Every structure is written in C-alpha cells, then in structure tokens.
Amino acid sequence: MAKLNDYEKYVGTDVLYELELYASKLSGVVIQNINSTAVGGGVAEILTRMIPMLQELGVNACWDVIKGGEKFFEITKKMHNALHGKNVIFTEDEIDLFLETNEMNANQMDLKSDIMVIHDPQPCALIRKKGNTNQKWIWRCHIDFSNPDPFTWKFLKEYIEQYDASIFSAPSFARELKIPQVLISPSIDPLSDKNKELPQETIDSVLEKFNIDKKRPIITQISRFDYLKDPVGVVKVFQRVRKYIDCQLVLAGGGATDDPEGAQVLSEVEEVVANDPDIFLLLLPPSSDIEINALQRASTVILQKSLKEGFGLTVAEALWKSKPVIAGAVGGIPLQIAHKYSGLLTHTIDGTAFALKQLLQNPSYARMLGENGHKNIRKNFLITRHIRDYLLLFLSLLNKKEDIIYL
C-alpha cells in the first residue's frame, strides 16, 4: 500500500501538510463508513484506498458493509434504476423488506461512531438508529440524481432529511432538502494498481493473455455490465466505425455483489457480439486491477458511453493515463471532460461513432485531448483532494456552532 509521502510528487508538500493539519484536529473522533458491497463498483474502490490513508493521517476511520439477501438487492437495484429516472413500481412487501433489512443490519452493527457516513440508498434507513445528538450522520450519494422517479425520491427523502448533511457528486444532482448539501466529487488514486505506471512488458503480456493485437487500434470501455453503461450501444458504435477503419473493441469489466442484473446484461451483450473475432468481451474478477490498467494504457481511444452516470471513475482513470476519451454527456462526466478540450462528449450512437472515427483518423488531436485530460485529473480529481474535502466537512459538522474554525 502506498504511503502518504509517495503522493508528494503528484500534489506537492503543501497539500500533504494541509491534510496532516486537518487530520490532527480530529484526534479522538471515530468515523464509520457503511455501504452495501466490499468489492465491485466505485464506492468500494474509493473506500479501499481512502480508509488506509485516513488511518495513516491518524484519523480513526473504519468501514462496514451491510448484509442482505438476493431479494433485498433486487429491490435496491430497482431503486437504483428508479433514481436514474426509470419508471418503477414498488410493492408494499418490497418496501417492508427494504426497511426490515435495514433494521436487521442496524441491530447487528455498532452504529455509535462520532461521524457516520452512509453511502447510497441501500443502507439509507439506518438513520432510524441515530444515537445521541452529538453524533453526526452524513448521507453520501454516488449516483446520478438529475431526474429521479418522484415516488422513490419521496420515499428516500423522508430518511435523508433525518441526516445532518448530504453529499452529492455534481451540482446537477442537488435536490430540495431541509439539510445542508455538499458537493464532493469522487477521485482516483494515482498509486493504486489500477492507475500506477506499468512497464511496457506488463502491458504487452496482458494483451497477449487476451489475444489482442497490439498493432491495430484498440477501442476500450471498462465498466460493470449494466444497462446504464450501454454496452450494446458500444458494440453498435464499433460496428459502424469498423466499416471504415480496421480496429478492435475491448469490453471489459466485472460485477458487484449488490447488482443482480449483471449476468442478464452480459448475456445480452454476448448475443449481440456473437463470434466477432475483433470484439473481446472480458468478464474480469475483482483482483484484475493490473489487467484493467494495462488495457487502458494499451488503448487507442477509450469510451464511456453511459446513459446515466454518478461520476464515472473510469473516465478519470483513462484521462489520468493521457488517453483520449469519448463519453456520454451525463452525470459527473462533464466535470471531467471539457468538450473538444480534454475529451469529447456525445449523446447518441451516431454521434459517438462520428467522434471515434475523428480521433482514430487524427492521432495528434487525440493526443492533445488526452494530455489536457491528464492535467485536469491531476489538478482536481486525485484522492488527496477528496480526503481534504471530507476532513473539512467533518470539522465543519463537529464545530457547527462556530462561525470560524481556527486551525
């Protein structure tokens, strides 16, 4: 695991000093994170890196995961889709099971930490077990909240407004709430296995492992097999472009324990791909960070054709590697990509295909987009900035009665 000083070459000494200063003011404060899965998806990935860094700073931070049966996660996946704007109807039994599962977890978990950070809708109702008034509860939303289903939002809002503060990833996700709302965008860790520099021989060995031809252009999308990532749309984009340019497509990703739709989506993609020798459909286990890193670094262009997106960490990962990215203009992606400056934003299959042909035919333009994208990620979306934002929020909640906090 990387040490705090290892980040100095990316962010400078002053940033590390600032983190140490803020962390020192949280001495004796216990901070507990709770989400719904330990592996798969951006939340688990962020917490895996963030908790050890907080602990190295001297912050007493921990992370717990709720338990739930298959039916519970089917309900929370419906809830996830509904919050992304899909029309979904919940039965009374489903609502009861959602609340009962939260109740069961609340009774089995120690929820007495000074600051509770509850991630996303799955454990949202844990707030019913809020302890003494000195406790501070934060609801952290990682999903695209720009157009939620009204019924689902009304149901969750009842619980969210019992928290002391809420965190969203992009300004467009802000809701009308009685509690404070804070904007904190997610981040990547430049020293994780998924983002660190790799020797060329490692990259070549991964391409050889999957029988990918390094001499022809490689177009890649890394993401869970999820309808909202539109993998079928990516295949259609590739098929349009290949009529004009000889290239290959890599669709790589895994699943998450709280996403029961993944297998069905993968099956539909397999049906569209058929036996196309130029399309590499890779279902990767959770321990595949080096492989994902190598695939991104080997790619000519990276896609993230999301239909909805909370933030899109795979965009930040690709831009960090100075790769040109074409992505859906949704959710938190426009925070990372300034159109035609640090990447290309698109809305349709035809628009994405046009953009892809443009970058494959103009390598110098593609290189410029990638270089500008790298600078933006380095300045705004590394884990040190993310931790600083959290530390400042914790300090502000613990000193809520103060107009000025003296550090």
matplotlib code that plots the C-alpha trace (Angstrom):
import matplotlib.pyplot as plt

x = [0.0, 1.3, 2.4, 1.3, 4.7, 4.6, 1.9, 4.2, 5.4, 1.8, 0.4, 3.3, 4.4, 1.8, -1.2, 0.2, 0.9, -2.7, -4.1, -2.0, -3.2, -6.9, -6.5, -4.8, -8.0, -10.0, -8.0, -10.2, -13.1, -14.3, -15.6, -17.5, -18.4, -21.2, -22.1, -23.6, -20.6, -16.9, -16.0, -17.1, -18.1, -16.6, -17.7, -15.8, -12.9, -12.7, -13.1, -10.5, -7.9, -9.3, -9.6, -5.9, -4.9, -7.1, -5.7, -2.1, -3.1, -4.1, -7.8, -9.8, -11.7, -13.4, -15.6, -18.5, -20.8, -24.5, -25.8, -28.9, -30.5, -31.0, -34.4, -33.1, -30.5, -33.1, -35.2, -32.2, -31.3, -34.9, -34.4, -31.1, -32.8, -35.7, -33.4, -31.8, -35.3, -36.7, -40.4, -40.5, -43.4, -42.6, -45.0, -45.7, -43.9, -40.8, -40.8, -41.3, -38.4, -36.1, -36.9, -36.7, -33.2, -32.0, -33.5, -31.7, -28.4, -28.9, -29.5, -26.4, -24.0, -22.3, -23.6, -22.2, -19.3, -18.9, -19.4, -21.4, -21.0, -23.8, -23.2, -26.1, -29.8, -29.2, -28.3, -30.1, -32.7, -30.0, -30.6, -33.6, -31.0, -29.3, -27.9, -27.2, -27.4, -23.6, -23.5, -23.2, -24.8, -23.9, -25.7, -23.3, -24.9, -22.8, -25.5, -27.0, -29.8, -30.6, -34.1, -35.2, -38.5, -40.8, -42.2, -38.8, -37.3, -40.2, -39.8, -36.0, -36.3, -38.1, -34.9, -32.3, -33.7, -33.0, -29.3, -27.1, -25.8, -25.8, -23.1, -23.6, -21.0, -22.2, -24.2, -27.0, -27.8, -28.8, -32.2, -34.6, -33.7, -34.0, -30.5, -27.2, -25.9, -22.2, -20.6, -17.7, -16.6, -15.1, -11.4, -8.8, -5.7, -2.7, -0.7, -3.3, -2.7, -5.3, -3.6, 0.1, 2.7, 3.3, 6.3, 5.7, 6.3, 3.4, 1.1, 2.2, 1.8, -1.9, -2.6, -1.0, -3.1, -6.3, -5.1, -5.5, -3.4, -1.3, -0.6, -4.2, -6.1, -7.8, -11.1, -11.9, -14.8, -14.2, -17.3, -19.7, -22.1, -25.0, -27.8, -26.9, -23.3, -24.9, -22.5, -24.8, -24.6, -20.8, -20.9, -23.1, -20.7, -17.8, -19.6, -20.3, -16.7, -15.1, -16.7, -14.2, -11.2, -9.7, -9.8, -10.7, -13.1, -12.5, -15.5, -14.1, -15.5, -16.9, -19.9, -20.8, -22.4, -25.3, -26.1, -28.2, -28.8, -25.1, -25.4, -28.5, -26.8, -23.7, -25.8, -27.5, -24.1, -22.8, -25.8, -25.0, -21.3, -21.9, -18.5, -16.9, -13.1, -12.5, -14.6, -13.1, -15.7, -13.8, -15.6, -12.8, -12.6, -12.3, -8.5, -7.9, -6.7, -3.3, -5.1, -7.5, -4.6, -2.8, -5.8, -6.4, -2.7, -2.7, -5.9, -6.0, -9.3, -11.4, -15.2, -17.6, -21.0, -23.0, -26.7, -26.7, -23.6, -23.0, -19.4, -17.6, -14.3, -13.3, -13.2, -10.8, -8.7, -8.4, -7.6, -5.0, -3.2, -3.4, -5.8, -8.4, -11.9, -15.3, -18.1, -21.8, -22.6, -24.3, -23.9, -20.5, -18.7, -18.8, -17.0, -14.1, -14.3, -14.4, -15.8, -13.2, -10.5, -10.0, -12.2, -15.4, -18.9, -21.6, -25.4, -26.1, -24.7, -24.2, -22.5, -20.2, -19.3, -18.5, -16.3, -14.5, -13.7, -12.4, -10.0, -8.8, -8.1, -6.4, -3.9, -2.4, -5.8, -6.4, -3.1, -3.9, -7.2, -5.5, -2.8, -5.3, -7.5, -4.5, -3.8, -7.5, -7.5, -4.2, -5.5, -9.0, -9.7, -6.9, -7.6, -5.7, -8.3, -11.1, -9.7, -9.3, -12.9, -14.1, -11.8, -13.2, -16.7, -16.1, -14.6, -17.4, -20.1, -18.3, -17.9, -21.3, -21.9, -18.7, -18.6, -14.9, -12.9, -9.3, -6.8]
y = [0.0, 3.5, 5.8, 9.4, 10.8, 8.8, 11.3, 14.3, 14.1, 14.5, 17.1, 18.8, 19.1, 21.8, 19.6, 16.8, 19.3, 20.6, 17.1, 16.4, 19.7, 19.0, 15.4, 16.5, 18.4, 15.1, 13.4, 11.1, 11.3, 7.9, 8.0, 5.0, 4.4, 2.0, 0.8, -2.3, -4.1, -4.6, -5.4, -4.1, -0.6, 2.8, 3.2, 0.1, 1.1, 4.5, 3.3, 0.6, 3.3, 6.1, 4.3, 3.3, 6.8, 8.4, 5.9, 6.9, 10.5, 9.5, 9.5, 6.7, 5.7, 2.3, 0.7, -1.7, -3.4, -4.2, -7.7, -8.6, -11.4, -11.7, -10.2, -7.2, -6.4, -6.9, -4.2, -1.8, -2.3, -1.3, 1.7, 2.5, 2.4, 4.5, 7.2, 7.3, 8.1, 4.7, 4.2, 1.5, 0.4, -1.0, -3.3, -2.8, -6.1, -4.7, -1.6, -3.6, -5.9, -2.9, -1.4, -4.8, -5.4, -2.0, -2.7, -6.1, -4.5, -1.7, -4.2, -6.2, -3.3, -0.9, 2.5, 4.6, 6.3, 10.1, 10.5, 8.1, 8.2, 6.2, 5.6, 5.4, 4.2, 0.6, 1.4, 4.8, 3.8, 3.0, 6.6, 5.4, 4.2, 7.5, 7.8, 10.8, 14.3, 14.6, 12.1, 13.4, 11.4, 12.1, 10.6, 10.3, 9.8, 8.4, 8.0, 10.3, 12.2, 14.6, 13.1, 10.7, 8.9, 11.0, 8.2, 6.7, 10.1, 10.9, 7.7, 8.1, 11.8, 11.0, 9.3, 11.5, 14.6, 13.0, 13.2, 16.2, 16.7, 15.1, 14.8, 14.7, 14.3, 17.0, 20.3, 18.9, 16.3, 18.8, 18.3, 20.4, 19.3, 20.6, 19.6, 21.1, 19.7, 19.5, 18.9, 16.4, 14.8, 11.3, 10.7, 8.2, 7.1, 7.5, 4.9, 2.1, -1.0, 0.3, 3.7, 3.4, 3.4, 0.0, -1.3, -2.0, -5.7, -5.9, -4.2, -6.5, -9.6, -8.6, -8.1, -11.4, -13.1, -12.0, -12.4, -8.7, -7.4, -4.5, -3.5, -2.5, 0.3, -0.7, 0.9, 0.0, 0.5, -0.6, -0.8, -3.2, -4.9, -2.6, -1.3, 2.3, 1.8, 0.8, -2.0, -2.9, 0.7, 0.5, -2.6, -0.8, 2.2, -0.1, -1.9, 1.4, 2.5, -0.8, -0.4, 2.4, 1.7, -1.7, -1.8, -3.9, -3.5, -4.5, -4.5, -5.4, -5.3, -7.3, -7.3, -6.2, -8.2, -5.7, -5.7, -8.7, -7.6, -8.0, -11.6, -10.7, -7.7, -9.7, -12.4, -9.8, -8.4, -11.8, -12.3, -9.1, -9.8, -13.3, -14.7, -11.5, -12.1, -8.3, -7.9, -9.0, -9.5, -9.8, -10.7, -9.9, -10.9, -8.2, -8.7, -7.6, -4.0, -4.6, -6.0, -3.1, -0.6, -2.4, -2.5, 1.3, 2.1, -0.1, 1.5, 4.0, 5.5, 4.9, 5.0, 5.5, 5.5, 5.9, 6.7, 7.8, 8.2, 9.3, 10.4, 7.8, 6.9, 5.0, 8.4, 9.8, 6.6, 6.9, 10.6, 10.1, 7.8, 10.6, 8.7, 10.4, 9.7, 9.8, 9.7, 10.3, 13.9, 12.7, 12.9, 13.8, 13.1, 16.8, 17.8, 15.7, 16.5, 19.9, 19.1, 19.3, 20.3, 17.4, 14.8, 14.5, 14.4, 12.7, 11.9, 9.2, 6.1, 8.0, 10.9, 8.6, 6.8, 10.1, 11.2, 7.8, 8.0, 11.5, 10.5, 7.4, 9.4, 12.3, 11.0, 14.4, 15.8, 12.6, 13.1, 16.7, 15.7, 13.1, 15.4, 18.1, 15.5, 14.3, 17.8, 18.2, 15.0, 15.8, 19.2, 18.3, 14.5, 12.8, 11.1, 13.8, 16.4, 14.0, 13.4, 17.1, 17.8, 15.1, 16.3, 19.8, 18.6, 16.6, 19.6, 21.9, 19.4, 19.0, 22.7, 23.7, 26.4, 28.2, 30.9, 30.5, 27.3, 28.1, 25.6]
z = [0.0, -0.9, 1.9, 2.2, 1.3, -2.0, -3.2, -2.9, -6.5, -7.7, -5.4, -3.6, 0.0, 0.9, 0.2, 2.4, 5.2, 4.9, 5.2, 8.3, 9.9, 9.3, 10.5, 13.7, 14.7, 14.5, 17.2, 19.2, 16.6, 15.2, 11.6, 10.3, 6.6, 5.7, 2.2, 0.5, -1.1, -0.3, -3.9, -7.3, -8.2, -7.5, -3.8, -2.7, -4.8, -3.2, 0.3, -0.2, -0.8, 1.4, 4.7, 5.0, 4.1, 6.7, 9.2, 8.3, 8.9, 12.4, 11.8, 13.5, 10.3, 9.6, 7.0, 7.4, 4.8, 5.3, 4.7, 2.6, 0.7, -3.0, -2.9, -0.9, -3.6, -6.4, -4.6, -4.2, -7.9, -8.8, -6.5, -8.2, -11.7, -10.4, -9.1, -12.6, -14.0, -14.8, -14.1, -11.4, -9.1, -5.7, -3.8, -0.1, 0.6, -1.2, 0.8, 4.0, 3.1, 2.4, 5.8, 7.6, 6.2, 7.2, 10.7, 10.9, 10.0, 12.4, 15.2, 14.3, 13.8, 16.2, 15.0, 17.8, 16.0, 16.2, 12.5, 10.4, 6.6, 4.9, 1.2, -1.3, -0.9, 0.2, 3.9, 3.9, 6.5, 9.1, 10.2, 12.2, 14.8, 15.2, 18.6, 20.8, 19.4, 19.4, 16.6, 13.1, 10.2, 6.6, 3.6, 0.7, -2.7, -5.6, -8.2, -10.9, -9.2, -12.0, -12.8, -10.0, -10.1, -7.9, -5.7, -5.0, -4.2, -1.9, 0.0, 0.5, 1.2, 4.5, 5.7, 4.1, 5.8, 9.2, 8.4, 9.4, 5.9, 2.4, -0.2, -4.0, -6.8, -9.2, -9.0, -11.2, -8.6, -5.9, -4.5, -2.4, 1.1, 4.6, 5.4, 4.1, 0.7, -0.1, -3.4, -3.2, -6.5, -6.3, -7.1, -8.2, -6.5, -8.8, -6.9, -7.0, -9.1, -11.5, -12.1, -11.4, -14.1, -15.8, -17.7, -21.4, -20.9, -18.4, -20.9, -23.7, -21.6, -20.8, -24.5, -25.3, -22.5, -24.1, -27.7, -28.5, -31.5, -30.3, -33.9, -34.6, -33.0, -29.7, -28.5, -24.9, -22.5, -18.9, -16.8, -15.0, -17.3, -16.6, -18.9, -17.9, -19.2, -22.6, -23.6, -26.5, -27.7, -27.6, -29.8, -32.3, -32.3, -33.0, -35.9, -37.6, -37.3, -38.4, -41.8, -42.4, -40.0, -39.2, -35.3, -32.3, -29.4, -25.8, -23.4, -20.0, -16.5, -13.6, -11.4, -7.9, -5.2, -4.9, -8.7, -9.6, -13.2, -14.3, -15.7, -17.8, -19.3, -20.1, -21.8, -24.0, -25.0, -25.8, -28.1, -30.0, -30.2, -31.4, -32.6, -33.8, -33.6, -33.3, -30.1, -26.8, -24.1, -20.8, -17.6, -15.1, -11.4, -8.7, -8.5, -12.1, -11.5, -13.2, -16.3, -16.4, -16.1, -18.9, -21.2, -20.7, -21.3, -24.5, -25.9, -28.7, -27.6, -24.5, -24.5, -21.6, -23.3, -20.2, -20.4, -16.7, -14.5, -10.9, -11.7, -13.9, -12.3, -15.4, -17.3, -14.7, -14.8, -18.6, -18.6, -15.9, -18.4, -21.0, -23.2, -25.4, -24.1, -25.7, -23.1, -22.6, -21.6, -18.4, -14.6, -13.4, -16.7, -17.9, -14.7, -16.0, -19.7, -21.3, -24.8, -27.5, -25.0, -22.6, -24.4, -26.4, -25.1, -27.1, -26.8, -29.4, -31.1, -34.4, -32.6, -30.7, -33.9, -35.6, -32.7, -32.7, -36.4, -35.9, -33.2, -35.0, -38.1, -36.3, -33.7, -32.9, -31.9, -29.9, -28.1, -27.3, -25.7, -23.6, -22.4, -21.4, -19.7, -17.6, -16.4, -15.3, -13.3, -11.7, -10.5, -9.4, -9.1, -7.1, -3.8, -1.7, -2.8, -1.9, 1.6, 2.2, 1.3, 3.7, 6.5, 6.1, 6.1, 9.3, 11.0, 10.0, 11.3, 14.6, 15.0, 13.7, 16.2, 15.2, 12.6, 12.2, 12.9, 13.9, 12.7]

ax = plt.figure().add_subplot(projection="3d")
ax.plot(x, y, z, "-o")
ax.set_aspect("equal")
plt.show()
